[in-house]
Amino acid sequence: MADVHAATPVGDEIARRLGAVWRIEGARVIATLAAMTRDVSLAEDCAQEACAEALRSWARDGVPENPGAWLTAVAKRRAIDAWRRRDALDERYAGIARDLREESSDGVEPIGDAVLRLLFIACHPVLSTEAQCALALKLVGGLSSEQVARLFVVPVPTMQQRIVRAKRSLSAAGVPFESPDPSEWKERLEGVLRVVYLVFTEGYAATDGEQWVRRELAEEGVRLGRRLCAMLPREPEAHGLLALMELQSSRFAARIAADGSPVLLEDQDRSRWDRSAIRRGREALRRADAQGRGRGPYTLQAAIAEQHAVASSVDTTDWSTIVVLYDVLGRVAPSPVVDLNRAVAVAMADSPDAALRIVDELVASNALPASYLIPSVRGELLARLGRNDEARVELTRAAELVGNAAQRGVLERKARALDTWHPNR
């Protein structure tokens, strides 16, 4: 959203309202503008100008009944003004201006069509997979460059340049801002699935900010997943991704304490898990398997999530099966994060000592050097082995690296508790 600040009580309240509206409506506003202007950068600029105007206008006239449509209409007018300044009043401008006069204040495209269209455009094969995901996360997920950089574990300037280059590449290639032909869907699917997964992941466990969960963002990921399954009913990984998101989203009610602090898996009240979401997730997993093409990365992760969903507690979870599933996932889609999650499962199925050896191999290979993940897991394992001083160092380091305030608080409390923590408690 526009980086504008209003230093009055009314202005602060309007800024909060605008922020809430932008989190919900921002993707569709930019998607509609991109379709209209055929220019991602111009679409973003006009949306930012509309947000700045909202801070002024809403404080004076009140928040409109349909704020998303208001932002879209203002941004469209800014785009027309930009074309006028460029002395480009051609037939395209006349047609768009006529449409704008005729449309009602509710004339925003349905979010499903607009957002998914923008997602497929951003995942154009002219861009690398990394550039596709970076651009789509910023436009569709509404994430900041800092948040996208944290998801990819790269420096912020690197991510900013990646996003700028992606926009320039789309403009230079003359990419049409319209839904691609169905024959083109498959070549873009890998990037689309990855973006939807990362949008959900950022909502499920936010990388920065004060809140651990951004539920509206996770729900947008689930909605996009359902839409993709409807578009591509025979694509097993689309069903696998939807299964994964449904199964994980079933835990939302149990993941946050009354004071807003995170509740970790082992401490969650499983009676509060959403059984309907679990059922939907397991059905989606069965649809993925029914395609008979083997399990890909998302379907394997969904199978792991299913093991958690059907267990009555951490102790009754089939950790041996989870280890096997991580073994296969590590061969299908190798990554340090997969190895780290496998180590957690090994700690439960075998011993913390066996798991620590896996984590120490990751440390030796300098995997994920800027991430809190390895020191947090290593600290937990050291604590379970009674090596409290070493564990405290690791958990403190993890707390320094994590970007999310709620998650940082969990790590800091664990580090402080080690003075009285007993591994066999």
C-alpha positions as CSV (number, residue, x, y, z in Angstrom):
1,M,0.0,0.0,0.0
2,A,1.1,3.6,-0.4
3,D,3.6,4.7,2.2
4,V,1.6,7.6,3.4
5,H,1.0,8.6,7.0
6,A,-1.8,10.7,8.5
7,A,-0.7,12.0,12.0
8,T,-4.2,12.5,13.5
9,P,-6.6,10.1,15.3
10,V,-9.0,10.2,12.4
11,G,-6.2,9.8,9.9
12,D,-4.8,6.9,11.8
13,E,-8.2,5.2,11.8
14,I,-8.6,5.8,8.1
15,A,-5.1,4.3,7.5
16,R,-6.1,1.2,9.5
17,R,-9.3,0.8,7.5
18,L,-7.5,1.3,4.2
19,G,-4.9,-1.2,5.2
20,A,-7.6,-3.8,6.0
21,V,-9.4,-3.0,2.7
22,W,-6.1,-3.3,0.7
23,R,-5.3,-6.7,2.2
24,I,-8.6,-8.0,1.0
25,E,-9.1,-6.1,-2.2
26,G,-5.6,-5.2,-3.3
27,A,-4.9,-8.2,-5.6
28,R,-8.2,-7.7,-7.5
29,V,-7.6,-3.9,-7.9
30,I,-4.2,-4.5,-9.4
31,A,-5.4,-7.4,-11.5
32,T,-8.2,-5.3,-13.0
33,L,-5.8,-2.4,-13.7
34,A,-3.2,-4.7,-15.2
35,A,-5.9,-6.1,-17.6
36,M,-6.9,-2.6,-18.5
37,T,-3.5,-0.9,-18.9
38,R,-1.5,-3.9,-20.2
39,D,1.3,-2.6,-17.9
40,V,2.0,-4.0,-14.5
41,S,4.2,-1.1,-13.3
42,L,1.5,1.4,-14.4
43,A,-1.1,-0.7,-12.6
44,E,0.8,-0.6,-9.4
45,D,1.6,3.1,-9.6
46,C,-2.1,3.9,-10.2
47,A,-3.2,1.7,-7.3
48,Q,-0.7,3.5,-5.0
49,E,-2.1,6.9,-6.1
50,A,-5.6,5.7,-5.4
51,C,-4.6,4.6,-1.9
52,A,-3.0,8.0,-1.3
53,E,-6.2,9.7,-2.5
54,A,-8.3,7.4,-0.2
55,L,-6.4,8.7,2.9
56,R,-7.3,12.2,2.0
57,S,-10.8,11.7,0.7
58,W,-12.1,9.1,3.2
59,A,-11.0,11.3,6.1
60,R,-13.1,14.1,4.6
61,D,-16.1,12.3,3.1
62,G,-16.2,8.9,5.0
63,V,-15.3,5.4,3.8
64,P,-17.4,4.5,0.8
65,E,-19.9,1.6,0.9
66,N,-17.8,-0.4,-1.6
67,P,-14.2,0.7,-0.9
68,G,-12.6,-1.8,-3.3
69,A,-14.7,-0.5,-6.2
70,W,-13.8,3.1,-5.1
71,L,-10.1,2.3,-5.3
72,T,-10.5,0.6,-8.6
73,A,-12.4,3.5,-10.2
74,V,-10.0,6.1,-8.9
75,A,-7.0,4.1,-10.1
76,K,-8.6,3.7,-13.5
77,R,-8.9,7.5,-13.7
78,R,-5.3,7.9,-12.7
79,A,-4.3,5.5,-15.6
80,I,-6.3,7.6,-18.1
81,D,-4.7,10.7,-16.7
82,A,-1.3,9.1,-17.3
83,W,-2.2,8.3,-20.9
84,R,-3.4,11.9,-21.4
85,R,-0.1,13.2,-20.0
86,R,1.7,11.0,-22.5
87,D,-0.4,12.4,-25.2
88,A,-1.7,9.0,-26.1
89,L,-5.4,9.6,-26.4
90,D,-5.9,6.9,-29.1
91,E,-8.8,4.6,-29.7
92,R,-7.9,2.4,-26.8
93,Y,-8.2,5.4,-24.4
94,A,-11.5,6.4,-25.9
95,G,-13.0,2.9,-25.5
96,I,-11.8,2.5,-21.9
97,A,-13.0,6.0,-20.9
98,R,-16.4,5.2,-22.4
99,D,-16.6,1.9,-20.5
100,L,-15.6,3.7,-17.3
101,R,-18.4,6.2,-17.6
102,E,-20.9,3.3,-18.2
103,E,-19.9,1.0,-15.4
104,S,-21.4,1.2,-11.9
105,S,-19.4,1.7,-8.7
106,D,-19.6,-2.1,-8.2
107,G,-17.9,-2.8,-11.6
108,V,-14.9,-4.7,-10.2
109,E,-14.2,-8.0,-11.9
110,P,-14.9,-11.1,-9.8
111,I,-11.9,-11.8,-7.7
112,G,-11.5,-15.3,-8.9
113,D,-11.2,-14.5,-12.6
114,A,-9.2,-11.3,-12.1
115,V,-6.7,-12.6,-9.6
116,L,-6.1,-16.0,-11.3
117,R,-5.7,-14.2,-14.6
118,L,-3.0,-12.0,-13.2
119,L,-1.4,-15.1,-11.6
120,F,-1.2,-16.9,-14.9
121,I,0.2,-13.7,-16.6
122,A,2.9,-13.3,-13.9
123,C,3.9,-17.0,-14.4
124,H,4.6,-16.4,-18.1
125,P,7.4,-18.7,-19.4
126,V,9.4,-15.7,-20.6
127,L,10.3,-15.3,-16.9
128,S,12.4,-17.7,-14.8
129,T,10.6,-19.7,-12.1
130,E,12.1,-17.5,-9.4
131,A,11.0,-14.3,-11.2
132,Q,7.5,-15.7,-11.8
133,C,7.0,-16.4,-8.1
134,A,8.5,-13.2,-6.9
135,L,6.4,-11.0,-9.1
136,A,3.2,-13.0,-8.5
137,L,3.6,-13.0,-4.8
138,K,4.0,-9.2,-4.8
139,L,1.1,-8.6,-7.1
140,V,-1.3,-11.4,-6.2
141,G,-0.3,-12.0,-2.6
142,G,0.1,-8.4,-1.8
143,L,3.4,-9.2,-0.1
144,S,6.1,-6.6,0.4
145,S,9.5,-7.1,-1.1
146,E,10.8,-7.8,2.4
147,Q,8.2,-10.6,2.9
148,V,9.0,-12.1,-0.5
149,A,12.7,-12.0,0.2
150,R,12.2,-13.8,3.5
151,L,10.2,-16.5,1.8
152,F,13.0,-17.1,-0.6
153,V,15.7,-16.5,2.0
154,V,17.6,-13.9,-0.2
155,P,18.6,-10.3,0.6
156,V,15.9,-7.7,0.1
157,P,17.8,-5.7,-2.6
158,T,18.2,-9.0,-4.6
159,M,14.5,-9.6,-4.5
160,Q,13.7,-6.0,-5.4
161,Q,15.9,-6.2,-8.4
162,R,14.3,-9.5,-9.4
163,I,10.8,-8.0,-9.3
164,V,11.8,-4.9,-11.3
165,R,13.5,-7.1,-13.9
166,A,10.4,-9.3,-14.1
167,K,8.1,-6.4,-14.8
168,R,10.5,-5.1,-17.5
169,S,10.7,-8.5,-19.1
170,L,7.0,-8.8,-19.4
171,S,6.7,-5.4,-20.9
172,A,9.6,-6.0,-23.3
173,A,8.0,-9.3,-24.4
174,G,4.7,-7.6,-25.0
175,V,2.9,-10.2,-22.9
176,P,-0.9,-9.9,-23.4
177,F,-2.8,-9.2,-20.2
178,E,-5.5,-11.7,-20.8
179,S,-6.3,-15.2,-19.7
180,P,-3.9,-17.5,-21.6
181,D,-5.3,-20.2,-23.9
182,P,-5.9,-23.5,-22.2
183,S,-3.1,-25.0,-24.3
184,E,-0.7,-22.7,-22.4
185,W,-1.9,-23.6,-18.9
186,K,0.3,-26.6,-18.4
187,E,3.6,-24.8,-19.1
188,R,2.7,-22.2,-16.5
189,L,1.3,-24.6,-13.9
190,E,4.5,-25.2,-11.9
191,G,4.9,-21.5,-11.2
192,V,1.2,-21.0,-10.5
193,L,1.1,-23.9,-8.0
194,R,4.3,-22.6,-6.3
195,V,2.8,-19.1,-5.9
196,V,-0.4,-20.4,-4.5
197,Y,1.5,-22.5,-2.0
198,L,3.7,-19.6,-0.9
199,V,0.6,-17.3,-0.6
200,F,-1.0,-19.9,1.7
201,T,2.3,-20.4,3.6
202,E,2.7,-16.7,4.3
203,G,-0.8,-16.7,5.7
204,Y,-0.4,-19.8,7.7
205,A,2.8,-18.7,9.4
206,A,3.7,-15.1,8.5
207,T,7.4,-14.3,8.0
208,D,7.2,-10.8,9.6
209,G,4.8,-8.5,11.5
210,E,3.1,-8.9,14.8
211,Q,0.6,-11.6,13.9
212,W,1.7,-15.2,13.5
213,V,-1.3,-16.0,11.2
214,R,-2.7,-13.9,8.3
215,R,-5.8,-16.0,7.9
216,E,-7.3,-14.0,5.0
217,L,-4.2,-14.6,3.0
218,A,-4.2,-18.3,3.7
219,E,-7.9,-18.5,2.8
220,E,-7.1,-16.7,-0.5
221,G,-4.6,-19.5,-1.2
222,V,-7.2,-22.1,-0.6
223,R,-9.7,-20.3,-2.8
224,L,-7.2,-20.1,-5.6
225,G,-6.4,-23.8,-5.1
226,R,-10.0,-24.8,-5.5
227,R,-10.3,-22.6,-8.6
228,L,-7.2,-24.4,-10.1
229,C,-8.7,-27.8,-9.4
230,A,-11.8,-26.8,-11.2
231,M,-9.8,-25.6,-14.2
232,L,-7.5,-28.6,-14.2
233,P,-9.4,-31.6,-12.8
234,R,-6.9,-34.1,-14.1
235,E,-3.8,-32.5,-12.7
236,P,-2.8,-34.5,-9.6
237,E,-0.6,-31.8,-8.1
238,A,-3.4,-29.2,-8.2
239,H,-5.5,-31.6,-6.1
240,G,-2.4,-32.4,-3.9
241,L,-1.8,-28.8,-3.2
242,L,-5.5,-28.2,-2.3
243,A,-5.3,-31.2,0.0
244,L,-2.3,-29.8,1.7
245,M,-3.9,-26.4,2.3
246,E,-7.2,-27.8,3.4
247,L,-5.5,-30.1,5.9
248,Q,-3.3,-27.4,7.3
249,S,-6.0,-24.8,7.5
250,S,-8.1,-27.2,9.6
251,R,-5.8,-26.2,12.6
252,F,-6.4,-22.5,12.5
253,A,-8.8,-22.3,15.5
254,A,-6.3,-24.1,17.6
255,R,-3.1,-22.3,16.5
256,I,-3.6,-19.0,18.3
257,A,-4.1,-18.6,22.1
258,A,-6.5,-16.1,23.5
259,D,-3.7,-13.5,23.9
260,G,-2.7,-13.9,20.2
261,S,0.4,-15.9,20.9
262,P,1.2,-19.0,18.8
263,V,0.1,-22.5,20.0
264,L,2.5,-25.1,18.6
265,L,1.3,-28.5,17.2
266,E,2.2,-30.5,20.3
267,D,0.1,-28.1,22.5
268,Q,-3.0,-27.7,20.3
269,D,-6.4,-28.8,21.4
270,R,-7.2,-31.1,18.5
271,S,-10.9,-31.1,19.3
272,R,-10.9,-27.6,17.9
273,W,-9.5,-28.8,14.5
274,D,-12.0,-28.3,11.7
275,R,-13.2,-31.8,10.8
276,S,-14.9,-30.5,7.6
277,A,-11.6,-29.1,6.3
278,I,-9.9,-32.4,7.2
279,R,-12.5,-34.3,5.2
280,R,-12.1,-32.0,2.2
281,G,-8.4,-32.4,2.4
282,R,-8.5,-36.2,2.5
283,E,-10.9,-36.2,-0.4
284,A,-8.6,-33.9,-2.5
285,L,-5.7,-36.3,-1.7
286,R,-7.7,-39.2,-2.9
287,R,-8.5,-37.3,-6.1
288,A,-4.8,-36.7,-6.6
289,D,-4.0,-40.3,-6.1
290,A,-6.8,-41.4,-8.4
291,Q,-5.1,-39.8,-11.4
292,G,-2.6,-42.7,-11.2
293,R,0.5,-40.6,-12.0
294,G,2.4,-40.9,-8.7
295,R,2.8,-38.4,-5.9
296,G,4.5,-35.2,-6.6
297,P,5.9,-32.7,-4.0
298,Y,2.5,-31.2,-2.9
299,T,0.7,-34.5,-2.8
300,L,3.5,-36.0,-0.6
301,Q,3.3,-33.0,1.7
302,A,-0.5,-33.5,1.8
303,A,0.1,-37.2,2.8
304,I,2.3,-36.0,5.6
305,A,-0.3,-33.5,6.8
306,E,-2.9,-36.3,6.7
307,Q,-0.9,-38.3,9.2
308,H,-1.1,-35.4,11.6
309,A,-4.8,-34.8,10.9
310,V,-5.9,-38.4,11.7
311,A,-3.8,-38.7,14.9
312,S,-5.4,-38.1,18.2
313,S,-2.1,-36.7,19.7
314,V,1.5,-36.1,18.9
315,D,2.4,-39.4,20.7
316,T,0.0,-41.4,18.6
317,T,1.1,-40.0,15.3
318,D,2.6,-42.5,12.9
319,W,6.0,-40.9,12.8
320,S,7.6,-43.8,11.0
321,T,5.3,-43.3,8.0
322,I,6.1,-39.6,8.1
323,V,9.8,-40.3,8.0
324,V,9.3,-42.6,4.9
325,L,7.2,-39.9,3.2
326,Y,9.9,-37.3,3.9
327,D,12.5,-39.7,2.5
328,V,10.5,-39.9,-0.8
329,L,9.9,-36.1,-0.8
330,G,13.6,-35.6,-0.4
331,R,14.2,-37.5,-3.6
332,V,11.4,-35.9,-5.6
333,A,12.0,-32.3,-4.4
334,P,15.3,-32.2,-2.5
335,S,15.8,-29.1,-0.3
336,P,17.3,-28.2,3.1
337,V,13.8,-27.5,4.5
338,V,12.7,-31.0,3.6
339,D,15.8,-32.4,5.3
340,L,15.1,-30.3,8.4
341,N,11.5,-31.5,8.6
342,R,12.6,-35.0,8.1
343,A,15.0,-34.5,11.1
344,V,12.0,-33.5,13.3
345,A,10.2,-36.6,12.3
346,V,13.2,-38.8,12.9
347,A,13.5,-37.3,16.4
348,M,10.0,-38.5,17.2
349,A,10.3,-41.9,15.4
350,D,13.8,-42.7,16.5
351,S,15.7,-40.4,18.8
352,P,16.8,-36.7,19.1
353,D,20.4,-37.8,18.7
354,A,19.7,-39.4,15.3
355,A,17.9,-36.2,14.3
356,L,20.7,-34.0,15.5
357,R,23.2,-35.8,13.2
358,I,21.0,-34.8,10.2
359,V,20.8,-31.2,11.3
360,D,24.5,-31.0,11.9
361,E,25.1,-32.1,8.4
362,L,22.9,-29.2,7.2
363,V,25.0,-26.9,9.4
364,A,28.2,-28.2,7.9
365,S,26.9,-27.6,4.4
366,N,26.0,-24.0,5.3
367,A,22.3,-24.6,4.4
368,L,19.9,-21.8,5.0
369,P,22.5,-19.5,6.6
370,A,20.1,-16.5,7.0
371,S,17.1,-18.5,8.3
372,Y,16.0,-19.1,11.8
373,L,14.8,-22.6,10.9
374,I,18.0,-24.6,11.5
375,P,19.0,-23.0,14.9
376,S,15.4,-23.3,16.1
377,V,15.2,-27.1,15.4
378,R,18.8,-27.6,16.6
379,G,18.0,-25.8,19.8
380,E,14.9,-28.0,20.4
381,L,16.9,-31.2,19.8
382,L,19.8,-30.1,22.1
383,A,17.2,-29.3,24.8
384,R,15.7,-32.8,24.5
385,L,19.2,-34.2,25.0
386,G,19.7,-32.1,28.1
387,R,22.4,-29.9,26.6
388,N,20.7,-26.8,27.8
389,D,23.5,-24.2,27.5
390,E,24.0,-25.1,23.8
391,A,20.3,-25.2,23.2
392,R,19.9,-21.7,24.7
393,V,22.5,-20.3,22.3
394,E,20.7,-21.8,19.3
395,L,17.2,-20.7,20.3
396,T,18.5,-17.2,21.0
397,R,20.1,-17.0,17.6
398,A,16.9,-18.3,16.0
399,A,15.0,-15.6,17.8
400,E,17.4,-13.0,16.4
401,L,16.9,-14.2,12.9
402,V,13.1,-14.7,12.8
403,G,11.1,-11.8,11.3
404,N,7.7,-12.5,13.0
405,A,7.3,-11.0,16.4
406,A,4.9,-13.7,17.7
407,Q,7.3,-16.4,16.7
408,R,10.2,-14.6,18.1
409,G,8.4,-14.5,21.5
410,V,7.9,-18.3,21.4
411,L,11.6,-18.8,20.8
412,E,12.7,-16.3,23.5
413,R,10.4,-18.0,26.0
414,K,11.8,-21.4,25.2
415,A,15.3,-20.1,25.7
416,R,14.5,-18.6,29.1
417,A,12.7,-21.7,30.2
418,L,15.8,-23.9,29.7
419,D,17.0,-23.0,33.2
420,T,14.2,-25.2,34.6
421,W,13.5,-27.5,31.7
422,H,14.0,-31.2,32.1
423,P,14.3,-33.4,29.0
424,N,12.1,-36.2,30.4
425,R,9.4,-33.9,31.8
